[in-house]
Amino acid sequence: MALSHELILIYTTYFVATASPGPSNMAIMGTAMKGRGAALALASGVIRFR
């Protein structure tokens, strides 16, 4: 029984960790709300200043 509860905990933790967006994805999404070009530049690693 204890093994099955531990496996459920492990799988739940794995699912939450892989399904949640990381800080880089959140930065790209936040920038995309201001403009697609700026988000594409951020995503490609190029930072444009206006």
C-alpha positions in Angstrom: 0.0 0.0 0.0 2.7 2.5 0.9 4.4 2.0 -2.4 1.3 3.0 -4.3 0.9 6.2 -2.3 4.5 7.1 -2.9 4.1 6.5 -6.6 1.0 8.7 -6.8 3.0 11.4 -5.0 5.9 11.0 -7.4 3.8 11.1 -10.5 1.8 14.1 -9.3 5.0 16.0 -8.5 6.4 15.1 -12.0 3.2 16.2 -13.7 3.0 19.6 -11.9 6.7 20.2 -12.6 6.5 19.4 -16.3 3.1 21.0 -17.0 3.8 24.4 -15.4 5.5 27.0 -17.5 8.9 28.2 -16.4 10.0 31.8 -15.9 11.4 32.1 -19.5 8.0 31.1 -21.0 6.2 33.5 -18.7 8.6 36.3 -19.8 7.9 35.5 -23.5 4.1 35.4 -22.9 4.2 38.7 -21.0 6.2 40.4 -23.8 3.9 38.9 -26.4 1.0 40.9 -24.9 2.9 44.1 -25.8 3.9 43.0 -29.3 4.7 40.0 -31.4 8.0 41.3 -32.7 9.4 42.0 -29.3 8.3 38.5 -28.1 10.0 36.8 -31.1 13.1 38.8 -30.5 13.1 37.8 -26.8 12.5 34.1 -27.7 15.3 34.1 -30.2 17.7 35.5 -27.6 17.9 39.0 -29.2 16.9 41.9 -27.0 15.8 45.0 -28.9 15.7 48.4 -27.3 13.5 51.2 -28.6 
